[in-house]
Amino acid sequence: MIEINCPHCNEDIELDDDDSGLFSCPYCNQEFLWEQESQIMETNNSSDSSKSDYSYLVLPSIMISVLLVILVFIFWIVYSFSNAMSCGWQNTC
């Protein structure tokens, strides 16, 4: 058995060691959520890992996007210059 304090009235409440979930206080009849620390830590660790699973992809994605924009710009300049050279600077084709 584990003894905790009600978060509403601060009275002592006894729960089983492996109990977790939503409970009603026998003194004030208010409901409260109880989770053991090991369950809370597992939940926090899993949410952190899922968040960090994709965080390593952000920088490479930005770098690839910038590289593509630069390549498109260079292609546009080269294409414009080659078109101008084949037709002459003053003539239009």
Backbone as ProteinMPNN parsed JSONL, in Angstrom:
{"seq_chain_A": "MIEINCPHCNEDIELDDDDSGLFSCPYCNQEFLWEQESQIMETNNSSDSSKSDYSYLVLPSIMISVLLVILVFIFWIVYSFSNAMSCGWQNTC", "coords_chain_A": {"N_chain_A": [[0.844, -1.189, 0.0], [0.374, 2.265, -0.649], [0.701, 5.551, 0.561], [-0.809, 8.589, -0.053], [-1.351, 12.153, -0.447], [-4.431, 13.809, -0.798], [-4.915, 15.943, -3.549], [-6.729, 17.984, -3.314], [-7.914, 18.249, -0.707], [-5.877, 17.551, 0.971], [-5.895, 15.32, 2.654], [-4.856, 12.111, 3.956], [-4.591, 9.332, 1.825], [-4.897, 5.923, 1.094], [-3.527, 3.821, -1.328], [-3.234, 0.997, -3.554], [-0.027, -0.454, -4.378], [0.432, -0.691, -7.157], [-1.531, 0.842, -8.302], [-3.016, 3.178, -10.535], [-4.377, 5.993, -12.249], [-7.649, 7.504, -12.463], [-9.079, 8.688, -9.513], [-11.39, 8.921, -6.758], [-11.58, 11.004, -4.009], [-12.119, 9.842, -0.719], [-12.77, 11.596, 1.302], [-13.31, 14.275, 0.439], [-14.635, 13.839, -1.903], [-13.724, 14.657, -4.363], [-12.351, 14.261, -7.63], [-9.19, 12.947, -8.711], [-6.102, 12.552, -10.48], [-3.846, 9.913, -10.437], [-0.628, 8.839, -10.967], [2.111, 6.684, -10.926], [5.565, 7.517, -10.336], [7.374, 6.128, -11.976], [5.813, 5.454, -14.175], [5.205, 7.976, -15.137], [7.746, 8.907, -15.815], [8.392, 7.097, -17.872], [6.477, 7.812, -19.762], [7.243, 10.481, -20.275], [9.843, 10.077, -21.282], [9.303, 8.611, -23.615], [7.844, 10.475, -25.12], [9.781, 12.453, -25.459], [11.676, 11.067, -26.984], [10.245, 10.538, -29.317], [9.909, 13.06, -30.24], [12.535, 13.834, -30.714], [13.228, 12.078, -32.687], [12.866, 13.014, -35.291], [14.119, 15.418, -35.275], [16.755, 15.546, -36.058], [16.59, 15.69, -38.772], [15.907, 18.213, -39.588], [17.904, 20.271, -40.068], [19.425, 19.135, -42.317], [17.33, 19.108, -44.189], [16.742, 21.819, -44.535], [19.186, 22.672, -45.559], [19.306, 21.233, -47.998], [17.102, 22.342, -49.298], [17.91, 25.034, -49.596], [20.151, 24.644, -51.216], [18.929, 23.62, -53.537], [17.454, 25.885, -54.357], [19.552, 27.648, -54.938], [20.804, 26.221, -57.044], [18.755, 26.246, -58.989], [18.634, 28.994, -59.465], [21.235, 29.45, -60.499], [21.097, 27.829, -62.805], [19.109, 29.232, -64.188], [20.447, 31.673, -64.69], [22.631, 30.786, -66.296], [21.229, 29.652, -68.454], [19.881, 31.948, -69.417], [22.084, 33.54, -70.146], [23.317, 31.922, -72.101], [21.315, 31.866, -74.006], [21.196, 34.568, -74.665], [23.732, 34.923, -75.788], [23.642, 33.247, -78.033], [21.756, 34.461, -79.619], [22.656, 37.007, -79.86], [23.435, 40.159, -78.348], [21.818, 42.366, -78.901], [19.804, 41.481, -80.565], [16.656, 39.803, -80.822], [15.398, 36.522, -80.512]], "CA_chain_A": [[0.0, 0.0, 0.0], [1.078, 3.545, -0.698], [-0.098, 6.612, 1.163], [-0.631, 9.869, -0.746], [-2.236, 13.22, 0.004], [-5.396, 14.285, -1.794], [-4.489, 17.263, -4.021], [-7.768, 18.982, -3.041], [-8.124, 18.483, 0.728], [-4.635, 17.145, 1.642], [-6.087, 14.182, 3.552], [-4.095, 10.917, 3.583], [-5.355, 8.301, 1.108], [-4.101, 4.725, 0.841], [-3.759, 3.162, -2.609], [-2.36, -0.147, -3.797], [1.261, -0.072, -4.95], [0.41, -0.616, -8.618], [-2.694, 1.6, -8.754], [-2.845, 4.439, -11.24], [-5.588, 6.375, -12.965], [-8.527, 8.514, -11.887], [-9.62, 8.249, -8.231], [-12.246, 9.844, -6.033], [-11.159, 11.112, -2.611], [-13.209, 9.45, 0.183], [-13.048, 12.672, 2.247], [-13.931, 15.447, -0.2], [-15.322, 13.337, -3.101], [-13.171, 15.255, -5.577], [-11.566, 13.316, -8.421], [-7.81, 13.317, -8.982], [-5.36, 11.6, -11.3], [-2.634, 9.417, -9.778], [0.272, 7.99, -11.739], [3.377, 6.491, -10.23], [6.656, 8.237, -10.981], [7.977, 5.328, -13.041], [4.958, 5.572, -15.355], [5.348, 9.341, -15.645], [9.049, 8.996, -16.463], [8.321, 6.364, -19.134], [5.7, 8.63, -20.685], [8.068, 11.62, -20.666], [10.939, 9.607, -22.121], [8.804, 8.229, -24.935], [7.487, 11.678, -25.872], [11.025, 13.111, -25.847], [12.33, 10.328, -28.054], [9.505, 10.717, -30.56], [10.182, 14.42, -30.696], [13.896, 13.927, -31.215], [13.428, 11.178, -33.813], [12.883, 13.751, -36.545], [14.822, 16.69, -35.136], [18.021, 15.498, -36.793], [16.307, 15.887, -40.194], [15.567, 19.605, -39.873], [19.024, 20.976, -40.693], [19.666, 18.674, -43.688], [16.223, 19.527, -45.057], [16.941, 23.238, -44.849], [20.36, 22.781, -46.435], [18.929, 20.735, -49.323], [16.208, 23.335, -49.898], [18.72, 26.188, -50.009], [20.962, 24.196, -52.346], [18.058, 23.557, -54.716], [17.162, 27.258, -54.79], [20.787, 28.162, -55.553], [20.985, 25.538, -58.33], [17.759, 26.777, -59.93], [19.075, 30.34, -59.817], [22.409, 29.317, -61.384], [20.601, 27.32, -64.084], [18.397, 30.333, -64.841], [21.455, 32.622, -65.177], [23.354, 30.154, -67.398], [20.305, 29.542, -69.591], [19.664, 33.295, -69.952], [23.321, 33.98, -70.775], [23.54, 31.172, -73.339], [20.303, 32.324, -74.956], [21.617, 35.897, -75.115], [24.919, 34.784, -76.621], [23.313, 32.623, -79.316], [20.953, 35.382, -80.418], [23.287, 38.313, -79.875], [22.961, 40.966, -77.238], [20.828, 43.325, -79.327], [18.741, 40.835, -81.321], [15.78, 38.864, -80.116], [15.212, 35.333, -81.322]], "C_chain_A": [[0.885, 1.245, 0.0], [0.133, 4.608, -0.148], [0.232, 7.926, 0.473], [-1.565, 10.891, -0.132], [-3.171, 13.605, -1.132], [-4.958, 15.673, -2.243], [-5.501, 18.371, -3.712], [-7.89, 19.305, -1.552], [-6.915, 18.099, 1.578], [-4.818, 16.062, 2.695], [-5.279, 12.999, 3.038], [-5.015, 9.878, 2.966], [-4.426, 7.13, 0.864], [-4.527, 4.106, -0.486], [-2.862, 1.935, -2.692], [-1.093, 0.326, -4.505], [1.213, 0.125, -6.46], [-0.805, 0.12, -9.158], [-2.264, 2.856, -9.502], [-4.141, 4.728, -11.977], [-6.355, 7.458, -12.227], [-9.172, 7.951, -10.627], [-10.502, 9.333, -7.651], [-11.819, 9.835, -4.57], [-12.333, 10.732, -1.706], [-13.592, 10.561, 1.164], [-13.788, 13.833, 1.599], [-14.699, 15.099, -1.473], [-14.877, 14.017, -4.397], [-12.343, 14.201, -6.306], [-10.158, 13.856, -8.647], [-7.146, 12.195, -9.755], [-4.094, 11.21, -10.549], [-1.889, 8.508, -10.722], [1.558, 7.87, -10.954], [4.485, 7.153, -11.015], [7.289, 7.441, -12.114], [7.146, 5.405, -14.318], [5.088, 6.955, -15.97], [6.674, 9.482, -16.382], [9.053, 8.26, -17.794], [7.562, 7.172, -20.172], [6.528, 9.806, -21.174], [9.199, 11.189, -21.576], [10.459, 9.241, -23.508], [8.412, 9.451, -25.751], [8.728, 12.435, -26.301], [11.685, 12.394, -27.014], [11.573, 10.484, -29.37], [9.721, 12.116, -31.118], [11.568, 14.502, -31.327], [14.155, 12.99, -32.397], [13.576, 11.941, -35.125], [13.661, 15.064, -36.449], [16.152, 16.7, -35.88], [17.805, 15.694, -38.288], [16.07, 17.344, -40.565], [16.7, 20.315, -40.605], [19.344, 20.458, -42.091], [18.553, 19.08, -44.655], [16.371, 20.974, -45.469], [18.111, 23.401, -45.809], [20.038, 22.309, -47.856], [18.03, 21.737, -50.031], [16.983, 24.545, -50.398], [19.58, 25.832, -51.217], [20.138, 24.122, -53.629], [17.726, 24.95, -55.249], [18.378, 27.859, -55.488], [21.006, 27.522, -56.923], [19.987, 26.03, -59.375], [18.157, 28.178, -60.381], [20.26, 30.303, -60.765], [21.975, 28.813, -62.757], [19.906, 28.434, -64.873], [19.39, 31.34, -65.425], [22.199, 32.034, -66.382], [22.461, 30.054, -68.629], [20.064, 30.91, -70.223], [20.897, 33.789, -70.696], [23.567, 33.243, -72.088], [22.531, 31.573, -74.402], [20.679, 33.692, -75.512], [22.816, 35.808, -76.049], [24.588, 34.179, -77.977], [22.518, 33.57, -80.206], [21.626, 36.73, -80.589], [22.68, 39.184, -78.791], [21.819, 41.898, -77.659], [19.65, 42.668, -80.012], [17.884, 39.954, -80.42], [15.515, 37.703, -81.035], [13.754, 34.946, -81.401]], "O_chain_A": [[1.977, 1.266, 0.567], [-1.077, 4.56, -0.368], [1.391, 8.335, 0.413], [-2.471, 10.535, 0.622], [-2.754, 13.712, -2.285], [-4.654, 16.513, -1.396], [-5.182, 19.554, -3.831], [-7.961, 20.472, -1.168], [-6.931, 18.304, 2.792], [-3.954, 15.907, 3.558], [-5.038, 12.883, 1.836], [-6.08, 9.575, 3.505], [-3.278, 7.326, 0.465], [-5.712, 3.893, -0.74], [-1.856, 1.842, -1.989], [-1.085, 1.374, -5.151], [1.882, 1.013, -6.989], [-1.089, 0.038, -10.352], [-1.281, 3.506, -9.146], [-4.907, 3.817, -12.289], [-5.78, 8.232, -11.462], [-9.749, 6.864, -10.658], [-10.384, 10.508, -8.0], [-11.709, 8.77, -3.962], [-13.437, 11.243, -1.896], [-14.643, 10.473, 1.799], [-14.779, 14.323, 2.142], [-15.344, 15.967, -2.062], [-15.577, 13.956, -5.408], [-11.712, 13.351, -5.677], [-9.956, 15.065, -8.76], [-7.57, 11.041, -9.695], [-3.355, 12.074, -10.078], [-2.438, 7.525, -11.22], [2.039, 8.848, -10.382], [4.368, 7.334, -12.227], [7.701, 8.025, -13.116], [7.698, 5.421, -15.418], [5.082, 7.094, -17.194], [6.733, 10.1, -17.446], [9.653, 8.739, -18.756], [7.958, 7.214, -21.337], [6.523, 10.106, -22.368], [9.49, 11.875, -22.556], [11.142, 9.533, -24.49], [8.625, 9.467, -26.963], [8.749, 13.008, -27.391], [12.196, 13.036, -27.931], [12.193, 10.556, -30.431], [9.714, 12.317, -32.332], [11.753, 15.159, -32.351], [15.196, 13.096, -33.045], [14.354, 11.53, -35.985], [13.836, 15.748, -37.457], [16.622, 17.762, -36.289], [18.785, 15.852, -39.016], [16.036, 17.675, -41.75], [16.474, 20.903, -41.662], [19.523, 21.272, -42.997], [18.823, 19.364, -45.822], [16.148, 21.318, -46.629], [18.036, 24.177, -46.762], [20.467, 22.941, -48.821], [18.176, 21.961, -51.233], [16.738, 25.028, -51.504], [19.718, 26.634, -52.14], [20.611, 24.523, -54.692], [17.719, 25.166, -56.461], [18.238, 28.511, -56.522], [21.361, 28.221, -57.872], [20.354, 26.21, -60.537], [18.029, 28.509, -61.56], [20.289, 31.051, -61.742], [22.445, 29.325, -63.773], [20.098, 28.557, -66.083], [19.195, 31.813, -66.544], [22.375, 32.722, -67.387], [22.907, 30.347, -69.739], [20.045, 31.022, -71.449], [20.776, 34.392, -71.762], [23.976, 33.853, -73.077], [22.866, 31.614, -75.586], [20.5, 33.947, -76.703], [22.893, 36.564, -77.017], [25.193, 34.559, -78.979], [22.605, 33.48, -81.43], [21.18, 37.528, -81.414], [21.544, 38.967, -78.37], [20.938, 42.189, -76.85], [18.57, 43.257, -80.04], [18.34, 39.438, -79.399], [15.415, 37.894, -82.247], [13.413, 33.957, -82.05]]}, "name": "protein", "num_of_chains": 1, "seq": "MIEINCPHCNEDIELDDDDSGLFSCPYCNQEFLWEQESQIMETNNSSDSSKSDYSYLVLPSIMISVLLVILVFIFWIVYSFSNAMSCGWQNTC"}
